[in-house]
Amino acid sequence: MATVPPVTFDDIREAAVRLKGIAHRTPVLTSRTLDSLVGAEVFIKCENFQRIGAFKFRGAYNAISRLTDEQRAKGVAAYSSGNHAQAIALAARELGTTAVILMPEDAPRSKLEATAGYGAEIVTYDRYAQDRSALGESLAKDLGLALIPPYDHPHVIAGQGTAALELVEDTGELDALVVPVGGGGLIAGSATAAKALLPGIRIIGVEPEAGDDTKRSLESGRRVAVPVPRTIADGQALATPGEITFEVNRRLVDAVELVSDEEIVRAMRFAFERLKIVLEPSGASGLAALLAGRVENLPRRVGVIASGGNVDTERFADLVRAGNPGDD
């Protein structure tokens, strides 16, 4: 008897209905220069133009909208390095509830300020010494809140999958889809949507070299933990993939490639100079994999999700300057 997957294409289509008119239908960019450099037609799904500046709003809104009125009246809790925090804060406000969010002490200042600006209460922790999932569960239980984790939740995954659904609807046939991987929610939802529409498509994840937990897990056939990564890609600085996301990704993801922090910075610079868009490090990792030639046997038509653009001006300038020491 076949096992029903935790997230189905129908779940993603239902999420798209809930998000219509609320989440932005983000643009798809193309660049002849990029195509020439990588040797393929590339279609960039610009989730840096999504509300809160990242794809996370899709999953956060879908999950909170699925709560009962009684649950929403009590409020929600979450834990996040930044983008899920902002997404939960805004979605909670849009849906008339409140949010308490656990964030690492070293989260980018811009993400802390934006989360507070959307009205959430912030509680900080040390990401290198404390277990955020355990802390988040305890916080939610103590306060009687509904916990919305950043990726390991069927309704969150379904919401994230609407990004790939839109991309395929707007571009038509794609041979491969390149997706940044943190906890695995975006790629799990994207793979579910893309493979339902295009069964032959290759799904390629991208992780920073310091945080290759999903690559190791898929290769070993079980969830593997790595030391908490120290990488500029803070949205991908995770030690192990989620339980639900791993089960989806082990079925649907064809490969995971790794990129260095230096390659991520070069992609951020390329996006700024040639595409005229700002990407945060995690948001640029998929583009970095293409520019660095990390994807072997690159097919003709390739989609890539630029997952977010939440980086403040000082950090962006510092990263690009450090990555190009010979430039003014």
C-alpha positions, 0 to 999 in steps of 0.5 A, spaced: 500 500 500 502 506 497 504 511 503 501 518 502 506 523 502 506 529 507 505 534 502 502 533 495 501 537 489 494 538 491 496 542 498 500 546 494 495 548 489 490 550 495 496 554 498 496 558 492 489 559 492 490 562 499 496 566 497 492 569 491 492 577 492 496 576 498 503 574 497 506 577 491 507 573 484 514 575 483 517 576 477 522 571 473 528 575 470 533 573 464 540 575 462 543 574 456 550 575 459 548 569 464 546 565 459 552 565 455 556 564 462 553 558 464 551 555 457 544 555 458 537 559 458 536 561 465 530 563 469 531 566 475 525 566 480 526 573 484 523 571 491 527 577 493 521 581 491 516 577 495 513 580 501 518 581 507 524 580 502 524 572 501 520 566 500 518 565 507 512 569 507 509 564 503 509 558 508 508 562 514 502 565 511 499 558 509 500 555 515 497 561 520 491 561 515 490 554 516 490 554 524 483 554 527 480 561 530 481 559 537 489 557 536 489 564 532 486 567 538 492 565 543 497 567 538 503 563 534 511 562 536 516 561 531 524 560 531 528 563 525 535 566 523 531 572 520 527 571 514 522 566 517 521 570 523 519 576 519 514 572 515 511 569 521 511 576 524 507 579 518 503 573 517 500 574 524 499 581 523 495 580 517 491 574 520 489 578 526 494 574 531 500 575 535 507 572 534 513 571 539 519 569 535 526 566 538 532 569 534 539 567 534 543 573 538 547 574 532 542 574 527 543 580 522 541 587 525 536 588 519 532 582 520 531 583 528 529 590 526 524 588 521 521 582 525 520 587 531 517 592 526 512 587 524 510 587 531 513 580 534 516 579 540 523 577 540 526 572 545 534 571 543 538 565 544 545 563 542 545 558 536 552 555 537 550 553 544 543 552 545 538 547 541 533 552 538 527 547 536 527 545 543 527 552 546 522 554 541 517 548 543 518 549 550 516 557 549 510 555 545 508 550 550 509 555 556 505 560 553 500 556 550 502 558 542 501 554 536 508 553 534 510 554 526 517 551 525 521 554 519 521 548 514 519 542 518 511 543 517 507 540 511 503 547 511 509 551 511 512 546 505 506 547 501 506 554 501 513 554 499 512 550 493 508 555 490 514 559 488 516 553 483 508 552 481 509 560 479 515 559 475 513 553 471 507 556 470 510 563 467 516 559 463 513 553 461 518 547 460 524 547 464 529 541 464 532 543 471 530 547 477 536 549 482 534 551 489 538 553 495 537 548 501 537 550 508 532 546 512 529 543 506 522 546 506 523 550 499 526 545 495 521 540 498 515 544 496 519 546 490 520 539 488 513 537 489 510 542 485 515 542 479 515 534 478 508 534 478 508 539 473 514 536 469 516 529 471 522 529 468 525 535 471 532 535 475 531 538 482 538 540 484 539 543 491 545 548 493 548 548 500 554 552 503 560 548 503 560 549 511 553 546 512 552 540 507 548 536 512 542 535 506 548 533 501 551 528 507 544 526 509 541 524 502 548 520 500 547 516 507 540 515 506 539 518 513 539 524 517 546 527 518 548 532 523 554 537 522 557 542 527 553 548 526 555 552 520 559 558 520 558 561 513 556 568 511 549 564 508 546 565 515 539 562 512 543 556 511 546 555 517 543 549 519 546 542 523 541 537 520 535 537 515 528 536 518 524 530 518 519 531 514 523 535 509 528 529 508 523 524 507 520 529 501 527 530 499 530 523 499 524 521 494 525 528 489 531 531 489 536 529 484 543 532 487 545 537 492 551 541 490 556 545 494 558 552 494 563 556 497 562 563 501 567 566 496 562 563 490 556 566 493 559 573 494 561 573 487 554 571 485 551 577 489 556 582 485 553 579 479 546 579 481 547 587 483 551 589 477 548 585 471 541 583 473 540 590 478 537 586 484 540 585 491 540 578 494 542 576 501 548 570 501 543 565 502 538 567 496 544 567 491 547 560 493 543 557 487 546 563 482 553 561 485 552 554 483 551 556 476 556 561 475 561 557 479 560 551 474 558 546 480 552 543 476 554 538 472 551 536 465 547 543 465 541 542 461 538 547 456 533 550 460 534 551 467 530 555 473 533 558 479 530 560 485 533 567 488 530 565 495 531 572 498 534 579 499 534 581 506 541 584 507 543 591 510 547 596 506 553 595 510 554 588 510 552 587 503 558 592 501 563 589 506 561 582 503 562 584 496 568 589 498 572 583 501 570 578 496 573 583 491 580 586 494 583 588 488 577 593 486 575 600 489 
